[in-house]
Amino acid sequence: MGTLHLEVVTPDKVVVSQEVETVVAPGLLGEFGVLEGHVPFLTGLVPGELRYTADGKVQALAVSTGFSEVSNNNVSILVNSAELATEIDLERARRAVQRAQERLAKERGAEDVDFLRAEGALKRAIMRIKVAEKKV
């Protein structure tokens, strides 16, 4: 099997930059996979799990919204945040779920609650927990 060059970049740092065999990412229309020789394309990403295989081992990251470009055996992932499964603090993610659930439990008319933001925070925290628990 051939290789691709994967780069996962956030505003703060380059999280991954290496040769990989496969990439599976959470696209706007569902998960998509990339192998060597894939047709060029650009798509948006939704919060979810990004997986890649390098040296026969599957690695996972929790990624937020962003974009992916595939071109000439290069996969560029530009996201607001990305965390390797091994770096996710499960307790912190569980506390984030609790906080978001508490905000969402408030009455819809409450002026101090941004429900869309709380809902997004809940989805991100749940996704981080799912990705982190896979590493155990």
N, CA, C and O of each residue as an XYZ file, in Angstrom:
544
protein
N       0.846     -1.182      0.000
C       0.000      0.000      0.000
C       0.886      1.238      0.000
O       1.914      1.277      0.676
N       0.483      2.242     -0.758
C       1.239      3.482     -0.860
C       1.008      4.393      0.332
O       0.286      4.056      1.270
N       1.637      5.550      0.268
C       1.508      6.482      1.386
C       1.001      7.841      0.929
O       1.035      8.192     -0.251
N       0.529      8.584      1.919
C       0.055      9.953      1.766
C       0.793     10.789      2.797
O       1.306     10.265      3.786
N       0.840     12.062      2.563
C       1.369     12.948      3.605
C       0.171     13.610      4.277
O      -0.625     14.286      3.625
N       0.051     13.409      5.591
C      -1.041     13.986      6.369
C      -0.519     15.129      7.220
O       0.489     15.001      7.914
N      -1.228     16.253      7.152
C      -0.956     17.378      8.044
C      -2.253     17.797      8.694
O      -3.232     18.104      8.014
N      -2.256     17.808     10.021
C      -3.390     18.307     10.794
C      -2.897     19.564     11.486
O      -1.976     19.521     12.301
N      -3.527     20.694     11.147
C      -3.058     21.993     11.624
C      -4.190     22.729     12.334
O      -5.319     22.767     11.844
N      -3.879     23.315     13.497
C      -4.805     24.181     14.223
C      -4.202     25.584     14.215
O      -3.065     25.758     13.777
N      -4.937     26.581     14.689
C      -4.344     27.930     14.758
C      -3.100     27.992     15.656
O      -2.267     28.886     15.503
N      -2.977     27.046     16.586
C      -1.867     27.063     17.535
C      -0.643     26.265     17.119
O       0.487     26.629     17.443
N      -0.881     25.150     16.381
C       0.269     24.282     16.104
C      -0.044     23.264     15.016
O      -1.190     23.104     14.594
N       0.994     22.589     14.582
C       0.859     21.438     13.694
C       0.747     20.222     14.607
O       1.688     19.897     15.332
N      -0.389     19.559     14.572
C      -0.637     18.427     15.465
C      -0.052     17.148     14.888
O       0.520     16.340     15.620
N      -0.190     16.957     13.581
C       0.350     15.775     12.905
C       0.955     16.224     11.590
O       0.367     17.032     10.872
N       2.127     15.701     11.275
C       2.756     15.912      9.978
C       3.611     14.680      9.708
O       4.758     14.590     10.145
N       3.019     13.724      8.968
C       3.746     12.482      8.727
C       3.169     11.708      7.550
O       2.079     12.003      7.059
N       3.927     10.716      7.114
C       3.486      9.818      6.056
C       2.555      8.781      6.676
O       2.864      8.202      7.717
N       1.409      8.552      6.027
C       0.411      7.606      6.524
C      -0.085      6.750      5.367
O       0.113      7.087      4.199
N      -0.738      5.632      5.710
C      -1.309      4.770      4.674
C      -2.760      5.141      4.367
O      -3.179      5.094      3.210
N      -3.531      5.509      5.398
C      -4.944      5.838      5.211
C      -5.338      7.004      6.113
O      -4.699      7.270      7.131
N      -6.408      7.693      5.712
C      -7.000      8.763      6.527
C      -8.517      8.603      6.432
O      -9.058      8.406      5.344
N      -9.197      8.688      7.569
C     -10.657      8.694      7.605
C     -11.057      9.917      8.426
O     -10.622     10.078      9.566
N     -11.892     10.780      7.835
C     -12.235     12.049      8.474
C     -13.749     12.283      8.471
O     -14.466     11.730      7.637
N     -14.232     13.113      9.418
C     -15.666     13.404      9.510
C     -16.080     14.570      8.612
O     -16.024     15.725      9.032
N     -16.487     14.278      7.403
C     -16.883     15.313      6.457
C     -18.307     15.798      6.673
O     -19.072     15.193      7.423
N     -18.649     16.876      6.022
C     -19.995     17.447      6.120
C     -21.084     16.462      5.713
O     -22.183     16.482      6.267
N     -20.781     15.608      4.751
C     -21.771     14.649      4.254
C     -21.537     13.246      4.797
O     -22.100     12.281      4.280
N     -20.722     13.125      5.820
C     -20.403     11.824      6.405
C     -18.915     11.560      6.347
O     -18.156     12.341      5.773
N     -18.501     10.456      6.943
C     -17.084     10.097      6.951
C     -16.601      9.821      5.540
O     -17.337      9.292      4.707
N     -15.353     10.185      5.286
C     -14.739      9.851      4.009
C     -13.347      9.302      4.268
O     -12.689      9.661      5.245
N     -12.915      8.427      3.377
C     -11.594      7.824      3.497
C     -10.711      8.226      2.339
O     -11.185      8.496      1.236
N      -9.410      8.262      2.609
C      -8.443      8.656      1.590
C      -7.305      7.640      1.565
O      -6.720      7.310      2.597
N      -7.011      7.158      0.373
C      -5.860      6.290      0.125
C      -4.979      6.966     -0.919
O      -5.363      7.975     -1.510
N      -3.800      6.404     -1.138
C      -2.900      6.927     -2.166
C      -3.626      7.003     -3.509
O      -4.354      6.082     -3.879
N      -3.426      8.100     -4.235
C      -4.007      8.270     -5.552
C      -5.436      8.804     -5.539
O      -6.093      8.822     -6.580
N      -5.920      9.231     -4.396
C      -7.293      9.742     -4.297
C      -7.479     10.970     -5.180
O      -6.560     11.772     -5.350
N      -8.666     11.105     -5.734
C      -8.998     12.264     -6.560
C      -8.933     13.533     -5.696
O      -9.324     13.494     -4.529
N      -8.452     14.642     -6.240
C      -8.403     15.892     -5.467
C      -9.808     16.381     -5.095
O     -10.734     16.320     -5.903
N      -9.945     16.860     -3.874
C     -11.203     17.481     -3.470
C     -11.018     18.309     -2.213
O     -10.020     18.186     -1.503
N     -12.010     19.158     -1.954
C     -12.029     20.035     -0.788
C     -13.386     19.872     -0.123
O     -14.412     19.867     -0.804
N     -13.405     19.738      1.198
C     -14.677     19.598      1.908
C     -14.577     20.197      3.298
O     -13.488     20.350      3.851
N     -15.718     20.526      3.845
C     -15.786     20.979      5.226
C     -15.760     19.781      6.157
O     -16.106     18.666      5.767
N     -15.350     20.022      7.381
C     -15.321     18.980      8.413
C     -16.247     19.366      9.549
O     -16.437     20.547      9.842
N     -16.814     18.369     10.177
C     -17.638     18.565     11.364
C     -16.889     17.967     12.554
O     -15.986     17.153     12.361
N     -17.244     18.355     13.776
C     -16.589     17.751     14.934
C     -16.753     16.231     14.902
O     -17.842     15.715     14.655
N     -15.668     15.541     15.152
C     -15.721     14.084     15.136
C     -14.351     13.465     15.306
O     -13.396     14.110     15.740
N     -14.285     12.204     14.952
C     -13.047     11.442     15.086
C     -12.333     11.374     13.744
O     -12.926     10.991     12.735
N     -11.070     11.745     13.736
C     -10.216     11.600     12.562
C      -9.281     10.440     12.869
O      -8.605     10.437     13.898
N      -9.242      9.451     11.975
C      -8.358      8.298     12.167
C      -7.363      8.228     11.020
O      -7.668      8.596      9.885
N      -6.181      7.755     11.334
C      -5.205      7.508     10.284
C      -4.369      6.307     10.657
O      -4.205      5.988     11.835
N      -3.840      5.644      9.641
C      -3.001      4.475      9.842
C      -1.587      4.841      9.423
O      -1.347      5.295      8.304
N      -0.661      4.633     10.344
C       0.756      4.888     10.069
C       1.550      3.696     10.592
O       1.400      3.309     11.751
N       2.371      3.129      9.763
C       3.166      1.950     10.128
C       2.281      0.826     10.668
O       2.660      0.112     11.596
N       1.093      0.684     10.070
C       0.193     -0.394     10.454
C      -0.595     -0.161     11.733
O      -1.379     -1.020     12.136
N      -0.403      0.991     12.384
C      -1.108      1.278     13.637
C      -2.109      2.404     13.413
O      -1.798      3.412     12.780
N      -3.317      2.216     13.941
C      -4.363      3.235     13.809
C      -4.235      4.241     14.944
O      -4.145      3.870     16.114
N      -4.229      5.509     14.583
C      -4.189      6.613     15.545
C      -5.491      7.387     15.409
O      -6.083      7.423     14.330
N      -5.946      8.013     16.505
C      -7.194      8.777     16.456
C      -6.994     10.153     17.063
O      -6.206     10.345     17.988
N      -7.733     11.102     16.511
C      -7.763     12.467     17.032
C      -9.219     12.906     17.130
O     -10.065     12.472     16.350
N      -9.493     13.763     18.088
C     -10.776     14.446     18.161
C     -10.559     15.783     17.470
O      -9.687     16.556     17.867
N     -11.356     16.060     16.426
C     -11.202     17.314     15.699
C     -12.498     18.112     15.753
O     -13.586     17.558     15.909
N     -12.354     19.417     15.620
C     -13.518     20.311     15.586
C     -13.834     20.646     14.134
O     -13.390     19.955     13.217
N     -14.590     21.692     13.937
C     -14.930     22.093     12.575
C     -13.698     22.603     11.833
O     -12.731     23.069     12.436
N     -13.764     22.502     10.516
C     -12.655     22.975      9.707
C     -12.815     22.528      8.268
O     -13.930     22.355      7.775
N     -11.679     22.345      7.599
C     -11.668     21.985      6.187
C     -10.619     20.913      5.935
O      -9.645     20.781      6.677
N     -10.839     20.155      4.877
C      -9.869     19.158      4.439
C      -9.648     19.325      2.941
O     -10.594     19.492      2.172
N      -8.389     19.278      2.546
C      -8.047     19.303      1.130
C      -7.209     18.077      0.818
O      -6.248     17.768      1.522
N      -7.587     17.382     -0.248
C      -6.837     16.218     -0.718
C      -6.324     16.560     -2.102
O      -7.099     16.922     -2.988
N      -5.013     16.446     -2.289
C      -4.415     16.772     -3.577
C      -3.019     16.177     -3.661
O      -2.219     16.340     -2.739
N      -2.717     15.487     -4.758
C      -1.370     14.953     -5.013
C      -0.815     14.143     -3.839
O       0.331     14.339     -3.434
N      -1.624     13.238     -3.298
C      -1.233     12.384     -2.174
C      -0.881     13.171     -0.916
O      -0.090     12.715     -0.090
N      -1.468     14.347     -0.778
C      -1.354     15.151      0.436
C      -2.757     15.359      0.993
O      -3.689     15.673      0.253
N      -2.896     15.181      2.296
C      -4.161     15.442      2.974
C      -3.889     16.534      3.996
O      -3.152     16.332      4.961
N      -4.495     17.698      3.770
C      -4.342     18.828      4.686
C      -5.642     18.989      5.459
O      -6.713     19.147      4.873
N      -5.535     18.949      6.774
C      -6.685     19.107      7.658
C      -6.457     20.396      8.441
O      -5.505     20.503      9.214
N      -7.338     21.370      8.234
C      -7.250     22.648      8.935
C      -8.464     22.750      9.839
O      -9.587     22.876      9.349
N      -8.260     22.698     11.156
C      -9.365     22.688     12.114
C      -9.099     23.673     13.251
O      -7.961     24.073     13.498
N     -10.175     24.051     13.930
C     -10.035     24.954     15.066
C      -9.322     24.292     16.231
O      -8.567     24.947     16.951
N      -9.557     22.990     16.425
C      -8.851     22.261     17.489
C      -8.712     20.794     17.101
O      -9.531     20.251     16.360
N      -7.673     20.174     17.610
C      -7.419     18.753     17.377
C      -6.626     18.214     18.562
O      -5.642     18.814     18.996
N      -7.069     17.079     19.074
C      -6.376     16.446     20.194
C      -6.177     14.971     19.896
O      -7.117     14.276     19.509
N      -4.973     14.502     20.075
C      -4.706     13.074     19.962
C      -5.458     12.361     21.076
O      -5.584     12.893     22.179
N      -5.957     11.165     20.796
C      -6.719     10.406     21.789
C      -5.930     10.250     23.086
O      -6.498     10.293     24.177
N      -4.630     10.071     22.958
C      -3.787      9.860     24.144
C      -3.618     11.121     24.982
O      -3.176     11.044     26.129
N      -3.965     12.288     24.423
C      -3.792     13.557     25.138
C      -5.090     14.103     25.740
O      -5.069     15.122     26.431
N      -6.214     13.437     25.486
C      -7.501     13.942     25.977
C      -7.643     13.647     27.466
O      -7.459     12.513     27.910
N      -7.967     14.670     28.216
C      -8.218     14.546     29.656
C      -9.686     14.151     29.830
O     -10.580     14.983     29.676
N      -9.930     12.868     30.152
C     -11.294     12.365     30.264
C     -12.106     13.087     31.334
O     -13.276     13.399     31.116
N     -11.508     13.351     32.468
C     -12.248     14.029     33.546
C     -12.656     15.441     33.124
O     -13.768     15.883     33.411
N     -11.767     16.130     32.455
C     -12.093     17.477     31.964
C     -13.234     17.414     30.948
O     -14.127     18.260     30.964
N     -13.205     16.420     30.072
C     -14.271     16.264     29.080
C     -15.592     15.931     29.760
O     -16.640     16.430     29.350
N     -15.558     15.102     30.784
C     -16.791     14.759     31.515
C     -17.365     15.986     32.230
O     -18.581     16.167     32.284
N     -16.485     16.824     32.775
C     -16.965     18.065     33.410
C     -17.591     19.000     32.374
O     -18.575     19.682     32.664
N     -17.023     19.031     31.175
C     -17.580     19.868     30.106
C     -18.974     19.382     29.706
O     -19.857     20.191     29.424
N     -19.170     18.060     29.680
C     -20.497     17.512     29.383
C     -21.482     17.969     30.448
O     -22.587     18.410     30.134
N     -21.078     17.860     31.700
C     -21.958     18.257     32.813
C     -22.336     19.735     32.719
O     -23.504     20.092     32.873
N     -21.351     20.588     32.468
C     -21.630     22.034     32.352
C     -22.590     22.330     31.205
O     -23.521     23.121     31.353
N     -22.359     21.697     30.077
C     -23.221     21.931     28.916
C     -24.642     21.431     29.185
O     -25.614     22.084     28.805
N     -24.763     20.284     29.833
C     -26.092     19.760     30.152
C     -26.831     20.686     31.115
O     -28.039     20.883     30.989
N     -26.108     21.249     32.067
C     -26.730     22.179     33.010
C     -27.221     23.430     32.286
O     -28.316     23.915     32.570
N     -26.433     23.954     31.361
C     -26.847     25.125     30.596
C     -28.070     24.819     29.741
O     -28.984     25.637     29.635
N     -28.082     23.641     29.135
C     -29.207     23.270     28.275
C     -30.475     22.980     29.068
O     -31.577     23.058     28.524
N     -30.333     22.646     30.344
C     -31.496     22.349     31.189
C     -32.233     23.616     31.607
O     -33.378     23.538     32.052
N     -31.606     24.771     31.474
C     -32.256     26.030     31.844
C     -33.398     26.328     30.892
O     -33.453     25.810     29.777
N     -34.294     27.159     31.346
C     -35.445     27.546     30.536
C     -34.980     28.227     29.245
O     -34.043     29.025     29.255
N     -35.643     27.902     28.147
C     -35.247     28.422     26.831
C     -35.241     29.944     26.761
O     -34.496     30.509     25.960
N     -36.033     30.614     27.558
C     -36.098     32.073     27.520
C     -35.001     32.758     28.306
O     -34.901     33.984     28.282
N     -34.170     31.987     29.008
C     -33.119     32.585     29.836
C     -32.135     33.349     28.952
O     -31.590     32.809     27.990
N     -31.924     34.615     29.302
C     -31.053     35.469     28.478
C     -29.576     35.142     28.631
O     -28.776     35.457     27.750
N     -29.208     34.518     29.735
C     -27.791     34.253     29.980
C     -27.305     32.938     29.367
O     -26.159     32.546     29.586
N     -28.154     32.259     28.609
C     -27.766     30.978     28.029
C     -27.810     31.059     26.502
O     -28.839     31.392     25.915
N     -26.688     30.753     25.877
C     -26.613     30.644     24.427
C     -26.766     29.148     24.109
O     -25.804     28.384     24.187
N     -27.989     28.750     23.752
C     -28.275     27.331     23.594
C     -27.511     26.682     22.449
O     -27.093     25.530     22.569
N     -27.321     27.383     21.357
C     -26.556     26.797     20.252
C     -25.110     26.543     20.663
O     -24.526     25.513     20.324
N     -24.554     27.481     21.386
C     -23.171     27.315     21.852
C     -23.072     26.167     22.853
O     -22.133     25.372     22.801
N     -24.052     26.082     23.772
C     -24.054     25.000     24.761
C     -24.231     23.647     24.081
O     -23.604     22.663     24.473
N     -25.081     23.599     23.067
C     -25.297     22.362     22.340
C     -24.017     21.929     21.618
O     -23.670     20.748     21.617
N     -23.324     22.885     21.007
C     -22.046     22.582     20.349
C     -21.005     22.095     21.337
O     -20.253     21.165     21.045
N     -20.956     22.723     22.512
C     -20.006     22.309     23.547
C     -20.304     20.887     24.010
O     -19.385     20.101     24.241
N     -21.586     20.558     24.147
C     -21.976     19.208     24.558
C     -21.536     18.184     23.513
O     -20.975     17.146     23.865
N     -21.782     18.461     22.248
C     -21.394     17.532     21.176
C     -19.884     17.330     21.136
O     -19.404     16.207     20.984
N     -19.133     18.434     21.275
C     -17.661     18.324     21.253
C     -17.150     17.506     22.435
O     -16.257     16.674     22.276
N     -17.712     17.739     23.613
C     -17.255     17.015     24.803
C     -17.566     15.522     24.693
O     -16.738     14.686     25.054
N     -18.752     15.192     24.197
C     -19.119     13.779     24.026
C     -18.191     13.116     23.014
O     -17.756     11.984     23.220
N     -17.888     13.812     21.927
C     -16.985     13.272     20.913
C     -15.587     13.061     21.480
O     -14.944     12.053     21.185
N     -15.110     14.003     22.294
C     -13.780     13.853     22.907
C     -13.748     12.627     23.809
O     -12.759     11.895     23.819
N     -14.821     12.392     24.571
C     -14.882     11.222     25.446
C     -14.855      9.943     24.629
O     -14.122      9.013     24.967
N     -15.637      9.876     23.562
C     -15.669      8.673     22.709
C     -14.286      8.366     22.134
O     -13.849      7.216     22.128
N     -13.610      9.396     21.657
C     -12.279      9.188     21.071
C     -11.296      8.748     22.152
O     -10.513      7.823     21.934
N     -11.328      9.402     23.321
C     -10.390      9.060     24.394
C     -10.625      7.661     24.925
O      -9.665      6.961     25.247
N     -11.863      7.238     25.024
C     -12.156      5.908     25.570
C     -11.724      4.794     24.644
O     -11.522      3.670     25.102
N     -11.576      5.063     23.365
C     -11.100      4.045     22.414
C      -9.649      3.681     22.673
O      -9.222      2.569     22.364
N      -8.889      4.606     23.235
C      -7.463      4.345     23.454
C      -7.213      3.433     24.643
O      -6.131      2.862     24.775
N      -8.218      3.292     25.517
C      -8.058      2.508     26.749
C      -8.090      1.035     26.447
O      -7.970      0.215     27.357
